Each structure stands twice: as structure tokens, then as C-alpha cells.
């Protein structure tokens, strides 16, 4: 049986196999290897996953997904849901790692923070599938933004119904959708897992429509989850 460390090495080998868009300058600035994936942060035995788009500067600097301005909103909101108060320090905030995993559609930083193409998402999809299906124990996934939510469309029995769910307007952030996702292990065996997807808007400061509203939307979503 493969290990999570083995999966990370597989991803790096794939990244080294053929060039794809990478923000090399940012990796060099922080003395990081551009092909080394920043796959996840947290506890693989947890019940909740936050699923974002890809990495930013702060994520490369720290080697953790969702730790910049947007990620901090997610982390602080989750801490508050866990402990019914705000964290007193960054060290205390770090303790959420025992109760959640944070990951992305692609474990790399694109140039100029532009979303990766569908081709690149599909190239790394088998590895993200393994993370979610084989290595992570949970089944509740909170997606952050359009790109993260639509990554799961491939698993929908009815793609038109999935698309219609997304186009409900803000009411979609009060609902969930259930899917079965699958992954192939190193031996070629297929593993399946039923999951429930809870969409939220991306909490970037540039997302003026939702940035101020995000903490309450997150609080309402977490109130419906088990953790």
C-alpha cells in the first residue's frame, strides 16, 4: 500500500516529467523547489476538507495551502467553530491542523495567480483523487470558489443537474450536493468514496461581492457539519 509520502513523490515526478506553468520567481524568492508539491495541511483522519483552487505567495513561503489572506479567513472561521472563540495567537490557530485538511485542485503556484487550465487540472487530478479517496478518512468537503466546486463536476451522475445547482445564486451556499468520487491506486485498483460538497465563494480580498460576507457564510456552513 502506498504512503502519503509516496504520493507526494509521485506528484513531483509528474511535475518533472513535462514542463507546465509555474511561478518560478516566487519559488526562487523563498528558496523552494518549484516541482515539490504543497499537497495538504492537516490531519488525514479528520472529517472535513477545505478545497481551494491553487497556491499563492504565502502558501509557497510557508509550504502550506490556504494560509494567505483568504486562507486566514478560512482558518480563523474554522477555529471559531471549533472552540467558540477567536484564536489568541498564530500558534493557537495552528492547532486546527488536528481537525481538518486543506488542499487544492493543483498543488502548485501558477504564474500571476491565473487559474490553471483544465489540461493541467486533469494532469494532476489522479493524485488529488488519491489524496481525497484513499488517504483522507473524511467525506465532507467545503469548496472555495467556482474552480474548486467545478472540479467535482466530473463525478456527477447528471452534469446538467450539477451545473444547475451552481447557478441557483446565493442560495447554493446554504445547500450541499452528494457525489461519489473515485481513485485508482498504484496497483490499478479502483477505490470509491461518497462525499458531500458544501460550496462557498472564494474568500479573496479581491472578491468584493463576498469577502465581507464570507465569515458568516462559513459559520453557517460549519454549523451544518459534523466535526
C-alpha positions as CSV (number, residue, x, y, z in Angstrom):
1,X,0.0,0.0,0.0
2,X,1.4,3.4,-1.0
3,X,2.0,6.1,1.7
4,X,1.2,9.8,1.6
5,X,4.9,10.4,1.3
6,X,4.9,8.1,-1.8
7,X,2.1,10.1,-3.3
8,X,3.9,13.3,-2.8
9,X,6.9,11.8,-4.6
10,X,4.7,10.6,-7.5
11,X,3.4,14.2,-7.9
12,X,6.9,15.6,-8.0
13,X,7.9,13.0,-10.6
14,X,4.9,14.0,-12.7
15,X,5.8,17.7,-12.4
16,X,9.4,17.0,-13.5
17,X,8.3,14.8,-16.4
18,X,7.0,17.7,-18.5
19,X,7.0,21.5,-18.0
20,X,3.9,23.4,-17.1
21,X,3.2,26.9,-15.9
22,X,4.9,27.6,-12.6
23,X,5.7,30.9,-10.8
24,X,9.4,30.1,-10.7
25,X,10.3,33.5,-9.4
26,X,8.3,33.1,-6.3
27,X,9.7,29.6,-5.6
28,X,13.2,31.0,-6.0
29,X,12.5,34.0,-3.8
30,X,11.6,31.7,-0.9
31,X,14.4,29.1,-1.8
32,X,11.8,26.4,-2.6
33,X,11.9,23.7,-5.2
34,X,9.3,24.5,-7.8
35,X,8.5,20.9,-8.6
36,X,8.0,19.9,-4.9
37,X,4.2,19.8,-4.4
38,X,2.5,21.6,-1.5
39,X,-0.2,19.0,-1.3
40,X,-2.1,19.4,2.0
41,X,-2.1,20.7,5.6
42,X,-3.8,19.0,8.5
43,X,-4.9,15.6,9.7
44,X,-5.8,12.8,7.2
45,X,-8.1,11.3,9.9
46,X,-10.2,14.4,10.1
47,X,-13.8,14.6,8.8
48,X,-13.6,18.0,6.9
49,X,-11.7,19.2,3.9
50,X,-11.4,22.7,2.6
51,X,-10.7,22.6,-1.1
52,X,-9.3,25.6,-2.9
53,X,-8.0,26.4,-6.4
54,X,-4.2,26.6,-6.2
55,X,-1.3,28.2,-4.3
56,X,-0.4,31.8,-3.7
57,X,2.8,33.5,-2.5
58,X,2.2,32.9,1.2
59,X,1.5,29.2,0.5
60,X,4.8,28.8,-1.2
61,X,6.6,30.8,1.5
62,X,5.2,28.6,4.3
63,X,4.7,25.3,2.5
64,X,1.0,25.1,3.4
65,X,-2.2,25.5,1.4
66,X,-4.7,28.2,2.4
67,X,-2.5,30.4,4.7
68,X,-2.6,33.8,2.9
69,X,-5.3,36.5,3.3
70,X,-8.0,34.2,2.0
71,X,-6.8,31.1,3.9
72,X,-6.6,33.1,7.1
73,X,-10.3,33.8,6.9
74,X,-10.9,30.0,6.5
75,X,-8.6,29.0,9.3
76,X,-9.9,31.6,11.8
77,X,-13.5,30.8,10.9
78,X,-12.9,27.1,11.5
79,X,-11.1,27.7,14.7
80,X,-14.0,29.8,16.0
81,X,-16.4,27.0,15.0
82,X,-14.3,24.5,16.9
83,X,-13.7,26.5,20.1
84,X,-16.4,29.1,20.1
85,X,-13.9,32.0,20.3
86,X,-11.2,33.7,18.3
87,X,-7.6,32.4,18.5
88,X,-5.2,34.3,20.7
89,X,-2.1,33.7,18.7
90,X,-0.9,32.2,15.4
91,X,0.4,29.2,17.3
92,X,-3.0,28.6,18.7
93,X,-4.6,29.0,15.3
94,X,-2.1,26.3,14.0
95,X,-3.9,23.8,16.2
96,X,-6.7,23.4,13.7
97,X,-4.4,21.0,11.8
98,X,-5.7,18.2,14.1
99,X,-9.3,18.6,12.9
100,X,-9.2,19.4,9.1
101,X,-7.3,19.1,5.9
102,X,-6.7,22.0,3.5
103,X,-5.8,21.2,-0.2
104,X,-6.3,22.5,-3.8
105,X,-7.1,21.4,-7.3
106,X,-3.4,21.6,-8.2
107,X,-0.6,21.6,-5.6
108,X,1.5,24.3,-7.3
109,X,1.5,28.1,-7.8
110,X,0.6,29.4,-11.3
111,X,2.2,32.5,-12.7
112,X,0.4,35.7,-12.0
113,X,-2.1,33.8,-9.9
114,X,-4.0,32.8,-13.0
115,X,-6.1,29.7,-12.7
116,X,-4.6,26.5,-14.2
117,X,-6.1,25.3,-17.4
118,X,-8.4,22.2,-17.5
119,X,-5.5,20.3,-19.1
120,X,-3.2,20.9,-16.1
121,X,-6.0,20.2,-13.6
122,X,-6.7,16.9,-15.4
123,X,-3.0,16.1,-15.3
124,X,-2.8,16.3,-11.6
125,X,-6.3,15.0,-10.9
126,X,-5.4,11.4,-10.3
127,X,-3.1,12.4,-7.4
128,X,-5.7,14.7,-5.8
129,X,-8.2,11.8,-6.2
130,X,-5.9,9.5,-4.3
131,X,-5.5,12.1,-1.5
132,X,-9.2,12.5,-1.1
133,X,-10.3,8.9,-1.6
134,X,-7.5,6.7,-0.3
135,X,-5.6,8.8,2.2
136,X,-8.1,11.2,3.8
137,X,-10.7,9.5,6.0
138,X,-13.4,12.1,5.9
139,X,-16.2,12.8,3.5
140,X,-17.3,16.5,4.0
141,X,-15.7,18.9,1.5
142,X,-16.1,22.7,1.6
143,X,-15.2,24.1,-1.8
144,X,-13.9,27.7,-2.1
145,X,-15.0,29.4,-5.3
146,X,-16.1,28.3,-8.8
147,X,-12.9,26.5,-9.9
148,X,-12.8,24.3,-6.8
149,X,-16.5,23.4,-6.9
150,X,-16.5,22.6,-10.7
151,X,-13.5,20.3,-10.2
152,X,-16.1,17.8,-8.8
153,X,-18.4,18.0,-11.8
154,X,-16.7,15.1,-13.4
155,X,-18.2,12.8,-10.7
156,X,-21.8,14.0,-11.1
157,X,-24.3,11.4,-12.4
158,X,-26.1,14.3,-14.1
159,X,-23.8,17.1,-15.1
160,X,-26.6,19.4,-16.2
161,X,-28.1,19.0,-12.7
162,X,-24.7,19.8,-11.2
163,X,-24.4,22.9,-13.3
164,X,-28.0,23.9,-12.4
165,X,-27.1,23.6,-8.7
166,X,-24.2,26.1,-9.1
167,X,-26.5,28.6,-10.9
168,X,-29.0,28.9,-8.1
169,X,-27.5,32.2,-7.0
170,X,-26.5,32.7,-3.3
171,X,-28.9,30.0,-2.1
172,X,-26.3,27.4,-3.3
173,X,-24.2,28.5,-0.3
174,X,-26.9,27.2,2.0
175,X,-27.1,23.8,0.3
176,X,-25.0,20.7,-0.4
177,X,-24.6,18.1,-3.1
178,X,-23.7,14.5,-2.7
179,X,-21.4,12.6,-5.1
180,X,-19.2,9.5,-5.3
181,X,-15.6,10.2,-6.2
182,X,-13.1,7.5,-7.2
183,X,-9.4,7.0,-7.4
184,X,-7.0,4.4,-8.8
185,X,-4.2,3.1,-6.6
186,X,-0.7,2.1,-7.7
187,X,-1.9,-1.5,-8.4
188,X,-4.7,-0.2,-10.6
189,X,-7.5,-1.0,-8.1
190,X,-10.4,1.5,-8.1
191,X,-11.5,3.0,-4.8
192,X,-14.7,4.9,-4.4
193,X,-16.0,7.2,-1.7
194,X,-19.3,9.1,-1.2
195,X,-18.7,12.7,-0.3
196,X,-20.9,15.7,0.4
197,X,-19.8,19.0,-1.2
198,X,-20.6,22.3,0.5
199,X,-19.9,25.2,-1.8
200,X,-18.7,28.6,-0.6
201,X,-17.4,31.7,-2.5
202,X,-13.7,32.2,-2.7
203,X,-12.7,34.4,0.3
204,X,-10.1,36.5,-1.6
205,X,-10.0,40.2,-0.6
206,X,-10.4,40.8,-4.4
207,X,-13.8,39.1,-4.3
208,X,-15.6,42.3,-3.2
209,X,-19.0,40.7,-3.5
210,X,-18.4,38.1,-0.9
211,X,-15.2,39.0,1.1
212,X,-17.1,40.7,3.9
213,X,-19.9,38.1,4.0
214,X,-17.6,35.1,3.9
215,X,-17.1,34.7,7.7
216,X,-20.9,34.4,8.2
217,X,-21.4,32.1,5.2
218,X,-18.6,29.9,6.6
219,X,-20.1,29.9,10.1
220,X,-23.5,28.9,8.7
221,X,-22.0,26.1,6.7
222,X,-19.9,24.7,9.6
223,X,-23.0,24.7,11.8
224,X,-24.4,22.1,9.5
225,X,-21.4,19.8,9.5
226,X,-20.2,17.1,11.9
227,X,-16.7,17.5,13.3
